[in-house]
Amino acid sequence: MEQGKFITFEGPDGSGKTTVSTAVVKRLQEEGYAILLTREPGGSKIAEEIRNVILDPANTAMDERTEALLYAAQRRQHLVEIVLPALAQGTNVISDRFVDSSLAYQGCGRHLGMDAVMNINQFAIEGHMPDRTIFLDIPAELGLERIQKNRAYLDRLDQEDISFHEAVFEGYQKVIRQYAERMIIIDASREVNEVIEDSYQAVKGILDGTR
């Protein structure tokens, strides 16, 4: 049986990853593609419980390294319980966030260093990286504006100030340069239907082997 493809959606908060990836997967599933949509942090029972700890606004005392280790822990559980079994069965997996998020958020946003965060995550993922990544590109200020306008509930990371989100944005630019060969950059500052269409075309091309 042919291995499924592992595709991730990445981008700063407010880029629309969840909305876009959900719409893309729905459309492709209707066309007959075997696709599992999942997310991080979370995606499995144990990983979702870790997610609740990470994002709880009450956990303001959380140390930066604790945060990075918790992300790696949930990623390991999500990978071995959800992602790898699906790929082995020939199902394509699309994940809303994966290791690139930790490189940007903890490596740069928390100033732990991308190399240090990658070392933690290599222990967790054992070399399992995405085949391709759809990066929804949006300036930090616009993303934060969208969050504050459209979300009724702000989690612990949403509530960080603009300097944190700007550092995350810069971190993502470093990730894009480092892993340029698997990145597809899409301008997420446009109308959501345009972003969905471009993302759909990109993912369809990956699954069909034309991109």
Residue frames as a rotation matrix with the C-alpha (Angstrom) as fourth column:
MET 1
0.575 0.818 0.000 0.00
0.818 -0.575 0.000 0.00
0.000 0.000 -1.000 0.00
GLU 2
-0.156 -0.632 0.759 1.30
0.577 -0.682 -0.449 3.43
0.802 0.368 0.471 -0.93
GLN 3
-0.498 -0.136 -0.857 2.09
0.838 -0.331 -0.435 5.73
-0.225 -0.934 0.279 1.99
GLY 4
0.643 0.747 0.170 -0.17
0.763 -0.644 -0.056 8.75
0.068 0.166 -0.984 2.39
LYS 5
-0.226 -0.681 0.697 1.21
0.503 -0.694 -0.515 12.27
0.834 0.234 0.499 2.13
PHE 6
0.123 0.154 -0.980 1.75
0.968 -0.236 0.085 14.40
-0.218 -0.960 -0.178 5.23
ILE 7
-0.261 -0.083 0.962 0.83
0.533 -0.843 0.072 18.05
0.805 0.531 0.265 4.62
THR 8
-0.261 0.146 -0.954 0.83
0.915 -0.276 -0.293 20.79
-0.307 -0.950 -0.062 7.22
PHE 9
0.437 0.372 0.819 -0.77
0.496 -0.859 0.126 24.24
0.750 0.351 -0.560 7.38
GLU 10
-0.195 -0.561 -0.805 1.30
0.968 -0.245 -0.064 26.85
-0.161 -0.791 0.591 9.18
GLY 11
-0.145 0.073 0.987 1.08
0.405 -0.906 0.127 30.55
0.903 0.418 0.102 9.85
PRO 12
-0.962 -0.221 0.163 0.85
-0.030 -0.506 -0.862 33.13
0.273 -0.834 0.480 12.62
ASP 13
-0.490 0.827 -0.276 -2.25
0.684 0.168 -0.710 33.47
-0.541 -0.537 -0.648 14.78
GLY 14
0.106 0.657 -0.747 -5.03
-0.120 -0.737 -0.665 35.07
-0.987 0.160 0.001 12.77
SER 15
-0.748 -0.469 -0.470 -3.83
-0.509 -0.049 0.859 33.71
-0.426 0.882 -0.202 9.43
GLY 16
0.168 0.942 -0.290 -6.97
-0.968 0.102 -0.230 31.58
-0.187 0.319 0.929 9.05
LYS 17
-0.760 -0.599 -0.253 -5.33
-0.639 0.759 0.121 28.14
0.120 0.254 -0.960 9.10
THR 18
-0.746 0.497 0.444 -8.27
0.078 0.727 -0.682 26.36
-0.662 -0.474 -0.581 10.71
THR 19
0.257 0.884 -0.391 -10.91
-0.335 -0.298 -0.894 27.92
-0.906 0.361 0.220 8.45
VAL 20
0.141 -0.276 -0.951 -8.85
-0.987 -0.118 -0.112 27.38
-0.082 0.954 -0.289 5.30
SER 21
-0.844 -0.532 -0.075 -7.65
-0.536 0.843 0.052 23.85
0.035 0.084 -0.996 6.01
THR 22
-0.489 0.746 0.452 -11.17
0.033 0.534 -0.845 22.74
-0.872 -0.398 -0.286 6.98
ALA 23
0.449 0.684 -0.575 -12.64
-0.527 -0.317 -0.789 24.11
-0.721 0.657 0.218 3.75
VAL 24
-0.153 -0.611 -0.776 -9.87
-0.984 0.164 0.065 22.59
0.088 0.774 -0.627 1.62
VAL 25
-0.929 -0.220 0.296 -10.20
-0.281 0.942 -0.181 19.15
-0.239 -0.252 -0.938 3.19
LYS 26
-0.117 0.969 0.219 -14.00
-0.086 0.210 -0.974 19.16
-0.989 -0.133 0.059 2.86
ARG 27
0.462 0.280 -0.842 -13.77
-0.791 -0.299 -0.533 19.95
-0.401 0.912 0.083 -0.84
LEU 28
-0.414 -0.719 -0.558 -11.12
-0.876 0.482 0.028 17.31
0.249 0.500 -0.829 -1.51
GLN 29
-0.802 0.206 0.561 -12.98
-0.156 0.834 -0.529 14.66
-0.577 -0.511 -0.637 0.48
GLU 30
0.266 0.956 -0.120 -16.07
-0.308 -0.033 -0.951 15.37
-0.913 0.290 0.286 -1.61
GLU 31
0.378 -0.220 -0.899 -13.92
-0.925 -0.050 -0.377 14.73
0.038 0.974 -0.222 -4.68
GLY 32
0.918 0.138 -0.371 -12.94
-0.161 0.986 -0.033 11.31
0.362 0.090 0.928 -3.32
TYR 33
-0.076 -0.997 0.021 -9.51
-0.336 0.006 -0.942 11.94
0.939 -0.079 -0.335 -1.80
ALA 34
0.572 0.159 -0.805 -8.71
0.607 0.578 0.545 9.97
0.552 -0.800 0.234 1.36
ILE 35
-0.334 -0.648 0.685 -7.75
0.007 -0.728 -0.685 12.71
0.943 -0.224 0.247 3.82
LEU 36
0.309 0.324 -0.894 -7.62
0.917 0.149 0.371 13.00
0.254 -0.934 -0.251 7.60
LEU 37
0.118 -0.219 0.968 -7.69
-0.054 -0.975 -0.214 16.52
0.992 -0.027 -0.127 9.04
THR 38
0.427 -0.050 -0.903 -6.11
0.867 0.307 0.393 16.92
0.257 -0.951 0.174 12.46
ARG 39
0.658 -0.138 0.740 -4.55
-0.107 -0.990 -0.089 19.65
0.745 -0.021 -0.667 14.56
GLU 40
-0.092 -0.670 -0.736 -1.87
0.920 0.226 -0.320 20.67
0.381 -0.707 0.596 17.03
PRO 41
-0.867 -0.410 0.282 -1.66
-0.493 0.630 -0.601 21.10
0.069 -0.660 -0.748 19.85
GLY 42
-0.017 0.877 0.480 -4.06
-0.725 0.320 -0.610 18.22
-0.688 -0.358 0.631 20.26
GLY 43
-0.188 0.043 -0.981 -5.45
-0.921 0.339 0.191 15.76
0.341 0.940 -0.024 17.75
SER 44
-0.252 0.165 -0.954 -5.75
0.206 0.972 0.114 12.82
0.946 -0.167 -0.279 20.17
LYS 45
0.708 0.665 -0.240 -7.21
0.360 -0.047 0.932 12.43
0.608 -0.746 -0.272 23.66
ILE 46
0.372 -0.643 -0.670 -3.94
0.880 0.016 0.474 12.72
-0.294 -0.766 0.572 25.55
ALA 47
-0.619 -0.650 0.441 -2.62
0.769 -0.615 0.173 15.46
0.158 0.446 0.881 23.28
GLU 48
0.031 0.721 0.692 -5.84
0.278 -0.671 0.687 17.43
0.960 0.171 -0.221 23.73
GLU 49
0.807 0.218 -0.549 -5.44
0.569 -0.041 0.821 17.25
0.157 -0.975 -0.157 27.49
ILE 50
-0.181 -0.935 -0.304 -1.91
0.905 -0.280 0.321 18.65
-0.385 -0.217 0.897 27.15
ARG 51
-0.458 0.099 0.884 -3.32
0.592 -0.707 0.386 21.35
0.663 0.700 0.265 24.85
ASN 52
0.607 0.789 0.096 -5.68
0.416 -0.418 0.808 22.45
0.678 -0.450 -0.582 27.60
VAL 53
0.523 -0.512 -0.681 -2.76
0.745 -0.114 0.658 22.90
-0.415 -0.851 0.322 29.99
ILE 54
-0.490 -0.804 0.336 -0.66
0.862 -0.390 0.324 24.82
-0.130 0.449 0.884 27.44
LEU 55
-0.579 0.272 0.769 -3.37
0.421 -0.708 0.567 27.25
0.699 0.652 0.295 26.35
ASP 56
0.346 0.734 -0.584 -5.20
0.896 -0.075 0.437 27.82
0.277 -0.675 -0.684 29.64
PRO 57
0.263 -0.226 0.938 -5.01
0.077 -0.964 -0.254 31.59
0.962 0.139 -0.236 30.30
ALA 58
0.945 0.140 0.295 -4.74
-0.275 -0.143 0.951 30.82
0.175 -0.980 -0.097 34.03
ASN 59
0.710 -0.704 -0.010 -1.33
0.662 0.663 0.350 29.18
-0.240 -0.255 0.937 33.53
THR 60
0.909 -0.332 0.252 0.61
-0.181 -0.859 -0.479 32.44
0.376 0.390 -0.841 33.41
ALA 61
0.533 -0.734 0.421 3.39
-0.658 -0.048 0.751 30.95
-0.532 -0.677 -0.508 35.57
MET 62
0.882 -0.165 0.442 4.36
0.327 0.889 -0.321 28.46
-0.340 0.428 0.838 32.87
ASP 63
0.066 -0.958 -0.278 8.10
-0.172 -0.285 0.943 28.50
-0.983 -0.014 -0.183 32.15
GLU 64
0.296 0.019 -0.955 9.19
-0.918 -0.271 -0.290 28.87
-0.264 0.963 -0.063 28.51
ARG 65
-0.698 -0.621 -0.356 11.04
-0.690 0.716 0.105 25.53
0.190 0.319 -0.928 28.52
THR 66
-0.633 0.593 0.497 8.09
0.015 0.651 -0.759 23.80
-0.774 -0.473 -0.421 30.14
GLU 67
0.348 0.787 -0.509 5.94
-0.505 -0.301 -0.809 25.17
-0.790 0.538 0.293 27.33
ALA 68
-0.041 -0.453 -0.890 8.35
-0.993 0.114 -0.013 23.87
0.108 0.884 -0.455 24.68
LEU 69
-0.930 -0.341 0.136 8.51
-0.361 0.916 -0.175 20.43
-0.065 -0.212 -0.975 26.31
LEU 70
-0.290 0.907 0.306 4.72
-0.054 0.304 -0.951 20.20
-0.956 -0.292 -0.039 26.56
TYR 71
0.408 0.383 -0.829 4.37
-0.816 -0.255 -0.519 21.02
-0.411 0.888 0.208 22.86
ALA 72
-0.448 -0.656 -0.607 6.90
-0.839 0.543 0.033 18.31
0.308 0.525 -0.794 22.02
ALA 73
-0.866 0.146 0.478 5.10
-0.179 0.801 -0.570 15.82
-0.467 -0.580 -0.668 24.29
GLN 74
0.159 0.987 0.026 1.70
-0.253 0.066 -0.965 16.37
-0.954 0.147 0.260 22.70
ARG 75
0.230 -0.148 -0.962 3.34
-0.968 -0.138 -0.210 16.23
-0.101 0.979 -0.175 19.26
ARG 76
-0.818 -0.573 -0.054 4.82
-0.575 0.818 0.017 12.81
0.035 0.045 -0.998 20.01
GLN 77
-0.575 0.665 0.477 1.47
0.059 0.615 -0.786 11.42
-0.816 -0.424 -0.393 21.16
HIS 78
0.388 0.727 -0.566 -0.37
-0.496 -0.353 -0.794 12.93
-0.777 0.588 0.224 18.20
LEU 79
-0.127 -0.548 -0.827 2.21
-0.992 0.084 0.096 11.58
0.017 0.832 -0.555 15.77
VAL 80
-0.931 -0.364 -0.033 2.29
-0.363 0.931 -0.035 7.97
0.043 -0.021 -0.999 16.98
GLU 81
-0.582 0.767 0.270 -1.42
0.196 0.455 -0.868 7.70
-0.789 -0.453 -0.416 17.75
ILE 82
0.445 0.853 -0.271 -2.96
0.033 -0.318 -0.947 9.57
-0.895 0.413 -0.170 14.82
VAL 83
0.410 -0.264 -0.873 -0.61
-0.802 -0.560 -0.207 10.68
-0.434 0.785 -0.441 12.05
LEU 84
-0.591 -0.791 -0.157 1.68
-0.769 0.493 0.407 7.70
-0.244 0.362 -0.900 11.43
PRO 85
-0.536 0.437 0.723 -1.07
0.227 0.899 -0.375 5.02
-0.813 -0.037 -0.581 11.50
ALA 86
0.562 0.787 -0.253 -3.16
-0.013 -0.298 -0.954 6.99
-0.827 0.540 -0.157 8.99
LEU 87
0.211 -0.575 -0.791 -0.21
-0.932 -0.363 0.015 7.53
-0.296 0.733 -0.612 6.65
ALA 88
-0.749 -0.550 0.369 0.66
-0.467 0.834 0.294 3.82
-0.470 0.048 -0.882 6.83
GLN 89
-0.195 0.787 0.586 -2.90
0.423 0.606 -0.673 2.97
-0.885 0.117 -0.451 5.71
GLY 90
-0.574 -0.122 0.809 -2.53
0.818 -0.121 0.562 5.21
0.030 0.985 0.169 2.66
THR 91
0.603 0.795 -0.064 -4.58
0.798 -0.598 0.080 8.09
0.026 -0.099 -0.995 4.05
ASN 92
-0.258 -0.628 0.734 -3.27
0.488 -0.740 -0.462 11.59
0.834 0.239 0.498 3.42
VAL 93
0.203 0.256 -0.945 -2.94
0.972 -0.171 0.163 13.62
-0.120 -0.951 -0.284 6.60
ILE 94
-0.071 -0.178 0.981 -3.38
0.295 -0.944 -0.150 17.39
0.953 0.279 0.119 6.81
SER 95
0.051 -0.002 -0.999 -2.39
0.997 0.050 0.050 18.89
0.050 -0.999 0.004 10.15
ASP 96
0.702 0.198 0.685 -3.22
0.123 -0.980 0.157 22.39
0.702 -0.026 -0.712 11.33
ARG 97
0.488 -0.706 0.514 0.28
-0.863 -0.477 0.164 23.08
0.129 -0.524 -0.842 12.76
PHE 98
0.838 -0.389 -0.384 3.26
0.418 0.909 -0.009 20.80
0.352 -0.153 0.923 13.41
VAL 99
0.281 -0.802 -0.527 6.91
0.933 0.100 0.345 21.27
-0.224 -0.589 0.776 14.35
ASP 100
-0.365 -0.422 0.830 7.38
0.666 -0.741 -0.085 24.56
0.651 0.521 0.552 12.45
SER 101
0.585 0.663 0.467 5.06
0.093 -0.627 0.774 26.19
0.806 -0.409 -0.428 14.96
SER 102
0.833 -0.317 -0.454 7.38
0.517 0.154 0.842 25.29
-0.197 -0.936 0.292 17.84
LEU 103
-0.175 -0.944 0.279 10.39
0.984 -0.174 0.030 26.66
0.020 0.280 0.960 15.96
ALA 104
-0.276 0.136 0.951 8.60
0.349 -0.908 0.231 29.98
0.896 0.395 0.203 15.46
TYR 105
0.621 0.685 0.380 6.71
-0.090 -0.419 0.903 30.30
0.779 -0.595 -0.199 18.74
GLN 106
0.943 -0.285 -0.171 9.09
0.240 0.225 0.944 28.78
-0.230 -0.932 0.281 21.27
GLY 107
0.175 -0.944 0.281 12.33
0.983 0.183 0.003 29.08
-0.054 0.276 0.960 19.30
CYS 108
-0.587 -0.386 0.712 11.82
0.558 -0.830 0.010 32.75
0.587 0.403 0.703 18.41
GLY 109
0.279 0.780 0.560 8.75
-0.016 -0.580 0.815 34.03
0.960 -0.237 -0.149 20.24
ARG 110
0.992 0.065 -0.103 10.10
0.093 0.145 0.985 32.69
0.080 -0.987 0.138 23.55
HIS 111
0.527 -0.849 0.046 13.75
-0.767 -0.498 -0.404 33.26
0.366 0.177 -0.914 22.52
LEU 112
0.677 -0.275 0.683 14.79
-0.288 0.755 0.589 29.67
-0.677 -0.595 0.432 23.29
GLY 113
-0.382 -0.814 -0.439 16.59
-0.752 -0.003 0.659 29.34
-0.538 0.581 -0.611 19.96
MET 114
0.479 0.634 -0.608 15.43
-0.876 0.393 -0.280 27.34
0.062 0.666 0.743 16.96
ASP 115
-0.240 -0.643 -0.728 18.23
-0.513 0.720 -0.467 24.77
0.825 0.261 -0.502 17.26
ALA 116
-0.917 -0.091 0.389 17.41
-0.396 0.336 -0.855 24.02
-0.052 -0.938 -0.344 20.90
VAL 117
-0.044 0.984 0.171 13.71
-0.760 0.078 -0.645 23.65
-0.648 -0.158 0.745 20.15
MET 118
0.374 0.140 -0.917 14.42
-0.830 0.491 -0.264 21.47
0.414 0.860 0.300 17.11
ASN 119
-0.680 -0.681 -0.270 16.57
-0.454 0.681 -0.575 19.17
0.576 -0.269 -0.772 19.27
ILE 120
-0.649 0.541 0.535 13.68
-0.498 0.230 -0.836 18.70
-0.575 -0.809 0.120 21.70
ASN 121
0.335 0.902 -0.272 11.34
-0.779 0.103 -0.619 17.94
-0.531 0.419 0.737 18.83
GLN 122
-0.101 -0.426 -0.899 13.67
-0.821 0.546 -0.167 15.56
0.562 0.721 -0.405 17.03
PHE 123
-0.950 -0.177 0.257 13.44
-0.304 0.711 -0.635 13.32
-0.070 -0.681 -0.729 20.09
ALA 124
-0.276 0.940 0.199 9.66
-0.380 0.083 -0.921 13.49
-0.883 -0.330 0.335 19.75
ILE 125
0.569 0.640 -0.517 9.23
-0.667 -0.009 -0.745 13.08
-0.481 0.769 0.421 15.99
GLU 126
0.093 -0.617 0.782 12.21
0.110 0.787 0.607 10.83
-0.990 0.030 0.141 15.15
GLY 127
-0.810 -0.583 -0.055 12.77
0.057 -0.172 0.983 12.50
-0.583 0.794 0.173 11.80
HIS 128
-0.258 0.793 0.551 9.13
0.954 0.298 0.018 12.47
-0.150 0.531 -0.834 10.66
MET 129
-0.704 -0.011 -0.710 8.74
-0.001 -1.000 0.016 15.82
-0.710 0.012 0.704 8.90
PRO 130
0.397 0.911 -0.115 5.92
-0.095 -0.084 -0.992 16.99
-0.913 0.405 0.054 6.60
ASP 131
-0.024 -0.318 0.948 6.16
0.920 0.364 0.145 16.26
-0.391 0.875 0.284 2.89
ARG 132
-0.479 -0.074 0.875 4.92
0.531 -0.818 0.222 19.78
0.699 0.571 0.431 2.11
THR 133
-0.404 0.315 -0.859 3.77
0.778 -0.376 -0.504 22.80
-0.482 -0.871 -0.093 4.09
ILE 134
0.101 0.522 0.847 1.19
0.709 -0.635 0.306 25.41
0.698 0.570 -0.434 3.14
PHE 135
-0.591 -0.363 -0.720 2.26
0.773 -0.509 -0.378 28.64
-0.229 -0.781 0.581 4.83
LEU 136
0.431 0.795 0.426 -0.44
0.815 -0.546 0.193 31.27
0.386 0.264 -0.884 5.21
ASP 137
-0.554 -0.832 -0.047 1.49
0.808 -0.523 -0.272 34.51
0.202 -0.188 0.961 5.28
ILE 138
0.550 0.724 0.415 0.09
0.515 -0.686 0.514 37.48
0.657 -0.069 -0.751 7.19
PRO 139
-0.360 -0.693 0.624 1.73
-0.124 -0.627 -0.769 40.39
0.925 -0.355 0.140 9.06
ALA 140
-0.736 -0.003 -0.677 1.66
0.614 0.419 -0.669 40.04
0.285 -0.908 -0.307 12.85
GLU 141
-0.915 0.368 -0.167 -0.37
-0.229 -0.812 -0.537 43.22
-0.333 -0.453 0.827 13.33
LEU 142
-0.364 0.807 -0.464 -3.15
-0.837 -0.066 0.543 42.13
0.407 0.586 0.700 10.96
GLY 143
-0.363 0.179 -0.914 -3.27
0.159 0.979 0.128 38.63
0.918 -0.099 -0.384 12.44
LEU 144
-0.861 0.000 -0.508 -3.57
0.508 -0.033 -0.861 40.01
-0.016 -0.999 0.028 15.96
GLU 145
-0.771 0.613 -0.171 -6.27
-0.609 -0.789 -0.082 42.44
-0.185 0.041 0.982 14.82
ARG 146
-0.262 0.669 -0.695 -8.28
-0.526 0.505 0.684 39.56
0.809 0.545 0.219 13.38
ILE 147
-0.582 -0.022 -0.813 -7.95
0.511 0.768 -0.387 37.55
0.632 -0.641 -0.436 16.58
GLN 148
-0.920 0.166 -0.355 -9.16
0.229 -0.508 -0.831 40.36
-0.318 -0.845 0.429 18.78
LYS 149
-0.616 0.706 -0.350 -12.04
-0.786 -0.580 0.213 41.10
-0.052 0.406 0.912 16.42
ASN 150
-0.069 0.606 -0.793 -13.27
-0.722 0.518 0.458 37.58
0.689 0.604 0.401 15.65
ARG 151
-0.408 -0.129 -0.904 -12.54
0.311 0.911 -0.270 35.40
0.858 -0.391 -0.332 18.69
ALA 152
0.582 0.690 0.430 -14.79
-0.264 -0.341 0.902 35.45
0.770 -0.638 -0.016 21.73
TYR 153
0.952 -0.303 0.055 -12.17
0.073 0.397 0.915 33.51
-0.299 -0.867 0.400 23.73
LEU 154
0.516 -0.852 -0.088 -8.47
-0.604 -0.289 -0.743 34.36
0.607 0.436 -0.664 23.77
ASP 155
0.831 -0.270 -0.486 -6.10
0.456 0.833 0.315 31.61
0.320 -0.483 0.815 24.92
ARG 156
0.625 -0.608 -0.489 -2.82
0.422 -0.263 0.868 32.15
-0.657 -0.749 0.092 26.76
LEU 157
-0.418 -0.838 0.351 -0.79
0.760 -0.110 0.641 32.73
-0.498 0.534 0.683 23.58
ASP 158
0.118 0.557 0.822 -3.44
0.853 -0.480 0.203 34.91
0.508 0.677 -0.532 21.93
GLN 159
0.904 0.372 -0.209 -3.12
0.421 -0.699 0.578 37.27
0.070 -0.611 -0.789 24.88
GLU 160
-0.015 -0.974 -0.226 0.59
0.868 -0.125 0.481 37.90
-0.497 -0.189 0.847 24.37
ASP 161
0.386 0.140 -0.912 1.52
-0.046 -0.984 -0.171 41.42
-0.921 0.108 -0.373 23.30
ILE 162
0.961 0.097 -0.258 2.48
-0.245 -0.134 -0.960 42.52
-0.128 0.986 -0.105 19.79
SER 163
0.140 -0.986 -0.096 6.22
-0.988 -0.146 0.059 42.11
-0.072 0.087 -0.994 20.42
PHE 164
-0.279 -0.158 0.947 5.72
-0.304 0.950 0.069 38.37
-0.911 -0.269 -0.313 20.96
HIS 165
0.602 0.616 0.508 3.67
0.288 0.425 -0.858 38.00
-0.745 0.663 0.078 17.79
GLU 166
0.793 -0.415 -0.447 6.22
-0.609 -0.546 -0.575 40.01
-0.006 0.728 -0.685 15.80
ALA 167
-0.243 -0.909 0.338 8.98
-0.876 0.356 0.325 37.70
-0.416 -0.218 -0.883 17.05
VAL 168
0.008 0.348 0.938 6.88
0.095 0.933 -0.347 34.70
-0.995 0.091 -0.026 15.98
PHE 169
0.926 0.357 -0.125 6.41
-0.054 -0.203 -0.978 36.24
-0.374 0.912 -0.169 12.53
GLU 170
0.346 -0.885 -0.311 10.19
-0.937 -0.311 -0.156 36.73
0.041 0.345 -0.938 12.19
GLY 171
-0.323 -0.426 0.845 10.68
-0.537 0.818 0.207 33.17
-0.779 -0.387 -0.493 13.37
TYR 172
0.513 0.593 0.621 8.42
0.218 0.609 -0.762 31.88
-0.830 0.526 0.183 10.62
GLN 173
0.847 -0.263 -0.462 10.47
-0.531 -0.453 -0.717 33.80
-0.021 0.852 -0.523 8.05
LYS 174
-0.212 -0.956 0.203 13.55
-0.948 0.252 0.196 31.92
-0.239 -0.151 -0.959 9.27
VAL 175
-0.131 0.264 0.956 11.67
-0.095 0.956 -0.277 28.61
-0.987 -0.127 -0.100 9.07
ILE 176
0.862 0.505 -0.037 10.58
-0.049 0.011 -0.999 29.42
-0.504 0.863 0.034 5.51
ARG 177
0.464 -0.768 -0.441 14.17
-0.876 -0.322 -0.360 30.10
0.134 0.553 -0.822 4.47
GLN 178
-0.400 -0.690 0.603 15.50
-0.791 0.592 0.152 26.98
-0.462 -0.416 -0.783 6.19
TYR 179
-0.472 0.326 0.819 12.88
0.269 0.938 -0.218 24.64
-0.840 0.117 -0.530 4.74
ALA 180
-0.333 0.315 -0.889 12.19
-0.693 -0.721 0.004 26.46
-0.640 0.617 0.459 1.46
GLU 181
-0.900 -0.121 -0.418 11.98
-0.407 0.575 0.710 23.24
0.155 0.809 -0.567 -0.57
ARG 182
-0.708 0.680 -0.192 8.76
0.690 0.723 0.017 22.08
0.150 -0.120 -0.981 1.13
MET 183
-0.483 0.501 -0.718 7.10
0.329 -0.656 -0.679 25.47
-0.811 -0.564 0.152 1.61
ILE 184
-0.393 0.468 0.791 4.23
0.792 -0.265 0.550 26.87
0.467 0.843 -0.267 -0.48
ILE 185
-0.831 -0.008 -0.557 3.61
0.368 -0.759 -0.538 30.48
-0.418 -0.652 0.633 0.49
ILE 186
-0.204 0.846 0.493 0.08
0.831 -0.117 0.544 31.88
0.518 0.520 -0.679 0.21
ASP 187
-0.883 -0.077 0.463 -0.88
-0.072 -0.953 -0.294 35.48
0.464 -0.293 0.836 0.91
ALA 188
-0.422 0.727 -0.542 -3.42
0.864 0.504 0.004 35.19
0.276 -0.467 -0.840 3.74
SER 189
-0.779 0.127 -0.614 -4.12
0.217 -0.864 -0.455 38.92
-0.588 -0.488 0.645 4.01
ARG 190
-0.867 0.460 -0.190 -6.67
-0.357 -0.308 0.882 38.63
0.347 0.832 0.432 1.16
GLU 191
0.089 0.975 0.204 -10.34
-0.989 0.061 0.138 37.63
0.122 -0.214 0.969 1.23
VAL 192
-0.180 -0.200 0.963 -10.78
-0.622 0.782 0.047 34.18
-0.762 -0.590 -0.265 2.76
ASN 193
0.765 0.531 0.364 -12.31
-0.070 0.631 -0.773 32.65
-0.640 0.566 0.520 -0.40
GLU 194
0.708 -0.601 -0.371 -9.22
-0.577 -0.190 -0.794 33.58
0.407 0.776 -0.481 -2.40
VAL 195
-0.242 -0.819 0.520 -6.97
-0.969 0.225 -0.098 32.03
-0.037 -0.528 -0.849 0.24
ILE 196
0.167 0.402 0.900 -9.08
-0.374 0.871 -0.319 28.86
-0.912 -0.284 0.296 0.29
GLU 197
0.962 0.246 -0.120 -8.97
-0.189 0.283 -0.940 28.55
-0.198 0.927 0.319 -3.50
ASP 198
0.350 -0.909 -0.228 -5.20
-0.776 -0.145 -0.613 28.97
0.524 0.391 -0.756 -3.71
SER 199
-0.338 -0.446 0.828 -4.70
-0.869 0.487 -0.093 26.54
-0.362 -0.751 -0.552 -0.83
TYR 200
0.538 0.625 0.566 -7.03
-0.285 0.767 -0.575 24.00
-0.793 0.148 0.591 -2.46
GLN 201
0.902 -0.224 -0.369 -5.12
-0.356 0.100 -0.929 24.19
0.245 0.970 0.010 -5.73
ALA 202
-0.035 -0.983 0.178 -1.82
-0.933 -0.032 -0.358 23.77
0.358 -0.179 -0.917 -3.87
VAL 203
-0.246 -0.021 0.969 -2.93
-0.679 0.717 -0.157 20.75
-0.692 -0.696 -0.191 -1.84
LYS 204
0.791 0.575 0.209 -4.62
-0.223 0.590 -0.776 19.12
-0.570 0.567 0.595 -4.84
GLY 205
0.643 -0.628 -0.438 -1.40
-0.608 -0.070 -0.791 19.55
0.466 0.775 -0.427 -6.80
ILE 206
-0.338 -0.761 0.554 0.60
-0.940 0.297 -0.166 17.90
-0.038 -0.577 -0.816 -4.00
LEU 207
0.040 0.435 0.899 -1.78
-0.430 0.820 -0.378 14.93
-0.902 -0.372 0.220 -3.82
ASP 208
0.934 0.355 0.033 -1.81
-0.102 0.356 -0.929 14.55
-0.341 0.865 0.369 -7.61
GLY 209
0.296 -0.917 0.266 1.98
0.660 0.398 0.637 14.77
-0.691 -0.013 0.723 -7.77
THR 210
0.420 -0.090 0.903 2.02
0.810 -0.411 -0.417 17.85
0.409 0.907 -0.099 -9.97
ARG 211
0.594 -0.212 0.776 3.35
-0.288 -0.957 -0.040 20.25
0.751 -0.200 -0.629 -7.34
